[in-house]
Amino acid sequence: MFLLCLVAGRLLLPPQQFRATIFSGLLNAPCCLFTPLLEKSYWSPKRAGGWILGIEDPLISYVVAAMAWLSVAFLLRNRLAFCMPAAGFFRRYNTAAGMSVALFLAMHLSGLDAMTALIVTCGVMAVCLQILRRDLWPLSLTGFLGFPILYLLIVKLDFWLWPESIFQWNPGWGQTIFGLPLGEILWAVVFAVYWPLFFGYTFNLKVIRPRLWAQNEMALVNDQIM
């Protein structure tokens, strides 16, 4: 999945959006510190070396966020306008990330299992970010239409290549629908809405309207002719 993101991003995206895809993964990579909370209640993955945290944890945290932005950037492409680095980036990132982590830990410590807390956190934060930045609705809609299909197809491919890996999921969220764990399906849907809004908010991204986009393209052509 990691290599697929890099190769697909390099081949399919404009250079700025490819860099954005890399940044998207980096923003989510620190979440690997919380993956042990999913142990037992959600799944029991086999890690290289048998440690509580392995190289797999930062890789999966990175790749799901990179893949989520890859699906949005591929579908919207040049309609996305932002600067890297963006003014106020660290303030917005610390605010959105801090609220997400605090909400997740509060629900988990109150008694919710970690996967339920994670899914609810993504859903609640998606609503908050959408209210805060109503103009970013194309990101959440595009993410919803693109990421779950891409992610779940890859998970399905993983199960086809390594059928025994499905037994790492535990009962409950691990019960299967169409051969996929229920938790993976619901998480993919809410994360697809949440993460593009998170990325768009932290980078103060603007979505260019189609008419304005066409005008900008025409202006660029005229400048080249002149």
HELIX and SHEET records of a PDB file:
HELIX    1   1 PHE A    2  LEU A   12  1                                  11    
HELIX    2   2 PRO A   15  ASN A   28  1                                  14    
HELIX    3   3 ALA A   29  LEU A   38  5                                  10    
HELIX    4   4 ALA A   48  GLY A   50  5                                   3    
HELIX    5   5 GLU A   56  LEU A   76  1                                  21    
HELIX    6   6 ARG A   77  ARG A   79  5                                   3    
HELIX    7   7 PHE A   89  LEU A  109  1                                  21    
HELIX    8   8 ALA A  114  LEU A  132  1                                  19    
HELIX    9   9 ARG A  134  LEU A  136  5                                   3    
HELIX   10  10 TRP A  137  LEU A  161  1                                  25    
HELIX   11  11 PRO A  163  GLN A  168  5                                   6    
HELIX   12  12 LEU A  182  THR A  202  1                                  21    
HELIX   13  13 PRO A  210  ILE A  225  1                                  16    
SHEET    1   A 2 LEU A  80  ALA A  81  0                                        
SHEET    2   A 2 LYS A 206  VAL A 207 -1                                        
SHEET    1   B 2 THR A 176  ILE A 177  0                                        
SHEET    2   B 2 LEU A 180  PRO A 181 -1                                        
END                                                                             
